[in-house]
Amino acid sequence: MKHLVRSYGLALSCASLSLMFSPLVYSATVIAEPSPQEPSSQESSSQQLTPELLVMPQDSQYDWLQLSSLELLKGEIKNLYDDKLEFESDELDTVYIDWEDVKALQSAGIVSIGFLDLSTQSGKLVVQDGKSYLDGQEFDTSQILTIIAGTQSESNYWSSKISLGANLRSGNTDQIDYNAIAKTVRRTTESRFNLDYIGNYSKSDSEEKINNNRINTNFDWFLSKQFYLRPVFAEIYTDKFLNIEYKLTVGSGLGYNIIDNAKTEWSISGGPAYTYTEFNNVEAGEDTNSSSATVVIETVYDTEITSDIDFVTSYRVQYGDDQSGGYTHHALATVEIELTDMFDLDLSFIWDHTNKPQADSSGDIPKQDDYQFVVGFGIDI
């Protein structure tokens, strides 16, 4: 009998324990099993948007740019020149992107494209997955030389920059110094026109100390991306303290782009020329002018040190007879520091050399070398 009671009590205890733990088991089972209405964590992660899945939207208002880093920008295509894309971002303002870093590009409107064969076409551009399309027609991306926003119009071909510097002093010494460096370029796929100006003036206690002006111009016609004809180049130079009323050089020649990529441009050009010099004053019995056949060689080097700093240098050598100055050169080196999209700080060093300067009416011979360091405030126009 006692044995029967103990067995019955043990059965009741087991039943109680089963009832106690069954809700916990049921609860754990419910939590462990996902709801049929919600995706599992694996399915959710597979549906997340990754940078590789970003694509440019169809847009009739904005141009779109995607970098090789998969960053996506909307804004406006300005131009592509020397493998550098200028893009005005809607949020980041104007950015300059190496062409090799562009993964995709889409224009909302018409752009004009210059090709390596020097032809030009206009239409809506799409660059995607290594292929390019102009109004839906596929072409080789590697053949793109330039891109200009809009149709081919004269205003799109011109760019200018002027750099101004001044020094004013009063008190024991009244002095004024000013200088200007200006550059204008007209560039199309087939041709290039350059116009450069450098002017310096200094006056101390009503007496002039420096007064010179130099204008250089040339026109280039491209035979290929590297070679170009220079049908005409010219220089006008005045410097009363070098006894030069004016000096005119006119010639023609050839040019070659040694380096031409997104960061660096280096070109060399030259050819025969004719030089005419009118002197300010001369000794008695000496000619007031001279003319000479000359040879002109010029090299221009432009490189991007950082995204905000450029280094530009030019060196022009001229060989003529002794009356025209013999061997002369003009060297200009400038560090351009970008302050804003429009304004730069320009630090320039100028070195002018004349091997055979002509004596003035007093018999004084000017010095062979002139050096100048210029701090200027540059404005891109």
C-alpha positions in Angstrom: 0.0 0.0 0.0 2.8 2.4 1.0 4.5 1.5 -2.2 1.5 2.4 -4.3 1.1 5.8 -2.5 4.8 6.7 -3.2 4.3 5.8 -6.9 1.2 7.9 -7.2 3.0 10.9 -5.6 5.9 10.6 -7.9 3.6 10.6 -10.9 1.9 13.8 -9.7 5.3 15.5 -9.3 6.4 14.6 -12.8 3.1 15.9 -14.2 3.5 19.2 -12.4 7.0 19.7 -13.7 5.8 19.0 -17.3 3.1 21.6 -17.0 5.7 24.1 -15.6 8.2 23.7 -18.4 5.9 23.3 -21.4 5.2 27.1 -21.8 8.9 27.8 -21.8 9.5 25.2 -24.5 6.7 26.5 -26.6 7.9 30.1 -26.2 11.5 29.1 -27.2 10.1 27.3 -30.2 8.1 30.3 -31.3 11.0 32.7 -31.0 13.4 30.5 -32.9 11.1 30.1 -35.9 10.8 33.1 -38.2 7.4 34.5 -39.0 6.2 33.6 -42.5 5.5 37.2 -43.2 9.1 38.4 -42.5 12.2 37.5 -44.5 15.1 35.7 -42.7 18.2 37.7 -41.9 20.0 36.0 -44.8 17.3 37.0 -47.2 17.3 40.6 -45.8 21.1 41.0 -46.2 21.0 39.7 -49.8 18.5 42.5 -50.7 20.6 45.4 -49.3 21.7 48.0 -51.9 25.5 47.9 -52.4 27.6 50.6 -54.3 28.0 48.2 -57.2 24.3 48.2 -57.7 24.1 52.1 -58.1 23.1 53.2 -61.6 22.6 56.6 -63.1 18.9 57.5 -63.3 17.2 58.6 -66.5 17.2 62.4 -66.1 16.3 65.2 -68.5 17.4 68.0 -66.1 20.8 66.9 -64.7 24.0 65.3 -66.1 25.3 62.4 -64.0 28.8 61.2 -63.3 30.0 58.0 -61.6 33.6 57.6 -60.6 35.6 54.4 -60.6 35.3 54.5 -56.8 31.5 54.1 -57.4 30.6 57.6 -56.1 27.7 59.1 -58.0 27.3 62.9 -58.7 24.6 64.9 -60.4 25.2 68.3 -61.9 26.4 69.7 -65.2 29.2 68.7 -67.6 31.4 71.7 -68.4 34.1 70.3 -70.6 36.8 67.6 -71.1 40.2 68.9 -72.1 43.6 67.2 -71.8 42.0 64.2 -70.1 40.6 66.3 -67.3 36.8 66.5 -66.9 35.3 69.7 -65.4 32.0 68.8 -63.8 29.8 71.3 -61.8 28.3 69.2 -59.0 24.9 70.2 -57.6 26.4 70.0 -54.0 30.2 70.1 -54.4 30.5 73.0 -56.9 33.1 72.5 -59.6 35.2 69.4 -59.5 38.0 68.3 -61.8 38.2 64.6 -62.5 40.9 62.6 -64.3 39.2 61.0 -67.3 40.7 57.6 -66.3 38.7 57.9 -63.0 35.3 58.2 -64.8 33.3 55.0 -64.7 30.1 56.3 -66.3 28.9 59.7 -67.7 25.5 60.7 -68.9 24.4 64.0 -70.4 20.9 65.4 -70.1 21.4 67.7 -73.0 23.5 68.1 -76.1 27.4 68.0 -75.9 30.0 68.4 -78.6 32.7 65.8 -78.8 36.0 66.3 -80.6 37.7 63.0 -81.7 41.3 62.1 -82.2 40.9 62.3 -85.9 40.0 66.0 -85.3 36.4 65.5 -86.4 33.5 66.9 -84.2 30.0 65.5 -83.5 27.2 66.7 -81.2 24.4 64.8 -79.4 23.4 63.2 -76.0 26.3 61.3 -74.5 26.3 58.1 -72.5 29.5 56.4 -71.2 28.8 53.1 -69.5 30.6 49.8 -68.9 33.5 50.7 -71.1 31.2 51.7 -74.0 30.1 55.1 -75.3 27.0 56.2 -77.2 26.2 59.5 -78.9 22.4 59.7 -79.6 22.4 55.9 -79.3 25.2 55.3 -81.7 28.1 53.3 -80.2 31.7 54.5 -80.7 35.1 53.9 -79.2 35.6 55.7 -75.9 39.4 55.9 -76.5 38.7 58.2 -79.5 37.4 61.1 -77.3 39.7 64.1 -77.3 37.5 66.9 -76.0 33.9 67.4 -74.7 32.2 70.8 -74.6 28.8 71.3 -73.1 26.2 72.4 -75.6 26.4 72.7 -79.4 29.5 74.1 -81.1 29.4 77.8 -80.3 32.2 80.5 -80.3 31.7 81.3 -76.5 32.6 77.7 -75.6 36.0 77.9 -77.3 37.4 80.9 -75.3 39.0 81.1 -71.8 41.1 83.8 -70.1 43.0 84.6 -67.0 44.5 87.8 -65.6 46.9 88.1 -62.7 47.4 91.5 -61.1 50.0 92.7 -58.5 50.7 96.1 -57.0 52.9 97.8 -54.4 52.1 101.3 -53.2 54.4 103.2 -50.8 54.4 106.7 -49.5 56.2 108.8 -46.8 59.9 109.3 -47.1 59.7 107.6 -50.5 56.8 107.8 -52.8 56.7 104.7 -55.0 54.3 102.7 -57.1 54.9 99.3 -58.6 52.4 97.3 -60.6 52.4 94.4 -63.0 50.0 92.4 -65.0 50.1 88.9 -66.5 47.2 87.9 -68.8 46.5 85.0 -71.0 43.7 84.3 -73.5 43.2 80.9 -75.3 40.8 79.9 -78.1 40.8 76.1 -78.4 38.9 73.8 -80.7 39.6 70.3 -81.8 41.5 71.4 -84.9 43.2 74.6 -83.8 44.5 76.8 -80.9 45.1 80.5 -80.6 47.1 82.0 -77.7 47.6 85.6 -76.7 49.8 86.4 -73.7 50.7 89.7 -72.1 53.2 90.7 -69.4 53.6 94.3 -68.3 55.7 96.0 -65.5 55.8 99.5 -64.3 57.6 101.2 -61.4 57.9 104.8 -60.4 59.8 106.2 -57.4 59.7 109.9 -56.4 58.3 110.9 -59.9 61.1 109.0 -61.7 60.4 105.9 -63.8 62.4 102.9 -62.8 60.7 100.1 -64.9 58.5 100.3 -67.9 58.3 97.3 -70.2 55.6 95.3 -72.0 55.6 92.0 -73.8 52.9 90.5 -76.1 53.2 87.0 -77.5 50.7 85.4 -79.9 50.5 82.3 -82.0 48.1 80.2 -84.0 48.4 76.4 -84.1 46.7 74.0 -86.5 46.8 70.4 -85.3 47.7 67.6 -87.7 47.3 65.1 -84.9 47.1 65.1 -81.1 50.9 65.5 -80.9 51.9 67.4 -84.1 50.8 70.9 -85.1 51.7 73.5 -87.6 52.3 77.1 -86.3 51.6 79.1 -89.5 52.3 82.4 -87.6 53.7 83.5 -84.3 54.6 87.0 -83.2 56.1 89.0 -80.3 56.1 92.7 -79.6 58.4 93.9 -76.8 59.0 97.4 -75.4 61.6 98.4 -72.7 62.9 101.9 -72.6 65.5 101.0 -70.0 66.9 98.3 -72.3 66.9 101.0 -75.0 64.2 99.3 -77.0 61.4 101.5 -78.4 59.8 98.4 -79.7 61.0 95.0 -81.0 58.8 93.0 -83.4 59.4 89.4 -84.3 57.2 87.5 -86.8 57.7 83.9 -87.9 56.2 80.4 -88.5 57.2 76.9 -87.6 56.2 73.5 -86.2 55.3 72.1 -82.7 55.1 68.8 -80.9 53.4 67.8 -77.7 56.0 65.7 -75.8 53.6 64.9 -72.9 49.8 65.5 -73.0 47.8 63.8 -70.2 45.5 64.6 -67.3 48.2 66.0 -65.1 51.0 67.2 -67.3 51.5 69.0 -70.6 54.9 69.6 -72.2 55.3 71.0 -75.7 58.1 72.3 -77.8 57.9 74.5 -80.9 60.0 76.8 -83.1 60.9 78.0 -86.5 62.5 80.8 -88.5 61.5 84.4 -88.0 62.2 88.0 -88.9 63.0 90.6 -86.2 62.8 94.4 -86.5 64.1 96.6 -83.6 63.6 100.3 -83.2 65.9 101.8 -80.5 64.9 104.4 -78.1 68.1 106.5 -78.6 71.6 105.7 -80.0 75.0 107.2 -80.1 75.8 109.7 -82.9 76.3 107.9 -86.2 74.7 104.6 -85.2 71.6 103.2 -86.8 68.3 103.9 -85.0 66.9 100.5 -86.0 68.0 97.0 -87.1 66.5 94.0 -88.8 67.7 90.5 -88.7 66.7 86.9 -89.6 66.3 84.9 -86.4 65.4 81.5 -85.1 62.9 81.1 -82.2 62.6 78.0 -80.0 60.0 77.8 -77.2 59.0 75.2 -74.7 56.0 75.2 -72.3 55.6 72.9 -69.3 52.4 72.7 -67.2 51.9 70.2 -64.4 49.5 69.6 -61.6 51.4 69.3 -58.3 48.2 68.8 -56.2 44.5 69.3 -56.9 44.9 72.9 -55.8 48.4 73.8 -57.0 49.8 74.0 -60.6 53.3 74.7 -61.8 53.6 76.4 -65.2 56.8 77.4 -66.9 57.8 78.7 -70.4 61.2 79.3 -71.9 61.6 81.2 -75.2 65.0 81.5 -76.9 65.8 83.7 -79.9 68.9 83.8 -82.0 69.7 86.8 -84.2 72.5 89.2 -85.1 74.3 91.4 -82.6 72.3 94.5 -83.4 69.0 92.6 -82.6 70.5 91.5 -79.3 72.2 88.3 -80.3 71.1 85.5 -78.1 68.0 86.5 -76.0 65.7 84.5 -73.8 62.5 85.1 -71.8 61.7 82.6 -69.0 58.6 82.6 -66.8 57.8 80.2 -64.0 54.6 80.4 -62.0 53.1 78.5 -59.1 49.3 78.8 -59.2 47.5 78.2 -55.9 43.7 77.8 -56.2 41.8 79.8 -53.6 38.3 79.4 -55.1 36.9 78.2 -58.4 37.5 81.7 -59.8 40.5 83.2 -57.9 44.1 82.1 -57.6 47.2 83.2 -55.8 50.0 83.4 -58.4 53.7 83.4 -57.6 55.8 84.1 -60.7 59.6 84.4 -61.4 60.6 86.2 -64.6 64.1 86.2 -66.1 64.9 88.2 -69.3 68.4 88.0 -70.8 69.9 90.0 -73.8 73.4 88.9 -74.7 74.2 92.0 -76.8 72.2 95.0 -75.4 72.7 98.2 -77.4 74.2 101.3 -75.9 72.1 104.5 -75.6 73.0 108.0 -76.7 75.2 108.4 -73.7 77.2 105.3 -74.4 75.7 103.4 -71.4 75.2 99.7 -72.1 72.2 98.2 -70.2 72.7 95.2 -68.1 72.2 91.8 -69.8 69.8 90.3 -67.2 66.6 91.4 -65.6 65.0 89.4 -62.7 61.6 89.8 -61.2 59.5 88.0 -58.6 55.8 88.8 -58.8 53.0 88.0 -56.3 49.7 88.3 -58.2 46.0 87.8 -57.6 44.7 85.7 -60.5 41.1 85.8 -61.9 39.8 83.1 -64.2 37.4 84.6 -66.8 
